[in-house]
Amino acid sequence: MVSLDKVEHEIVRAIQAFVIKLNEDQLGPVLLSLVKWAQKSPKQLYGPCQVNLHRQTLLFKVSSGILEQLGEYAVPFLRL
């Protein structure tokens, strides 16, 4: 059985490979979509005001991976 850490690691790697191919105009909306996705919580599972901790954790790992991958080129997106 595959562990959650392994799955998260592969998701981060896939998103890193994806964002490296994007230009600046394409990357901004992708990052905003990721943030919006992480902030949503399915009401039927968590209630209307709950934070989805799994999504927030994955967003942190993806953001860290993107910053690691892009380095100084990601600085303009830190304000998002």
Buried (B, 14 or more C-beta within 10 A) or exposed (E): EEEEEEEBEEBBEEBBEEBEEBEEEEBBEBBEEBEEEBEEBEEEEEEEEEEBEEBEEBBEBBBEBBBEBBEEEBEEBEEE
